[in-house]
Amino acid sequence: MTIAADTRALPFWQRMFFKIPVLGWVARDLMFGDKNNVWFALIGFFSLWMSSALTFGLPGLYLPALALVPVIFVILLLITKG
């Protein structure tokens, strides 16, 4: 079975999300691909973050961390909700 056969059964919003060039490709690969792709995506995210720190200095290190604060806040709320 191919990925194309699986995507027809998906809702419209998910099919549109998977069509976004870079983010959608990674998300589709994480959902339908090999389970090790999660680690590859995390390594890629970390590499981009450190590259921005090398390029822009301390703002390149702090601003992505500051942007992730709402994400961590939502995760903490979901954990406490049970």
C-alpha positions in Angstrom: 0.0 0.0 0.0 1.4 3.4 -0.9 1.2 6.8 0.8 -1.1 8.0 -2.0 -3.7 5.3 -1.1 -3.6 6.3 2.6 -4.0 10.0 2.0 -7.4 9.7 0.2 -9.0 8.5 3.5 -7.6 11.6 5.4 -9.8 14.6 6.2 -9.5 17.7 4.0 -7.5 19.8 6.5 -4.9 17.1 6.9 -4.5 16.6 3.2 -3.9 20.4 2.8 -1.5 20.4 5.7 0.6 17.6 4.0 0.8 19.7 0.9 2.8 22.5 2.6 6.3 22.1 1.1 8.7 21.4 3.9 6.5 21.2 7.1 3.9 19.0 5.5 6.5 16.6 4.0 8.1 16.1 7.3 4.7 15.6 9.0 3.6 13.1 6.4 6.9 11.2 6.8 6.5 11.2 10.5 2.9 9.8 10.3 3.3 7.3 7.5 7.1 6.6 7.3 9.6 4.8 9.4 9.4 5.2 13.2 13.0 6.5 13.3 12.0 9.6 11.3 11.1 11.2 14.7 14.7 11.2 15.7 15.8 12.6 12.3 13.3 15.4 12.6 14.5 16.2 16.1 18.1 16.2 15.0 17.2 18.5 12.1 15.3 20.9 14.3 18.2 21.0 16.8 20.7 21.6 13.9 18.7 24.5 12.6 18.5 26.0 16.0 22.2 25.8 16.6 22.9 27.1 13.1 20.7 30.2 13.9 22.7 30.6 17.1 26.0 30.5 15.1 24.6 32.9 12.5 22.8 35.5 14.7 24.5 35.0 18.1 22.5 35.0 21.3 19.2 36.2 19.8 19.3 33.2 17.5 19.6 31.0 20.6 17.0 32.8 22.8 14.2 33.6 20.3 13.4 30.1 19.3 13.3 29.1 23.0 11.0 32.0 23.7 8.8 31.0 20.8 8.5 27.4 22.3 7.2 28.7 25.7 3.5 28.6 24.6 4.0 25.0 23.3 5.5 23.8 26.5 2.7 25.6 28.4 0.0 23.7 26.4 1.9 20.5 27.0 1.9 21.1 30.7 -1.8 21.8 30.7 -2.5 18.6 28.8 -0.4 16.6 31.3 -2.2 18.1 34.3 -5.6 17.5 32.7 -4.8 13.9 32.7 
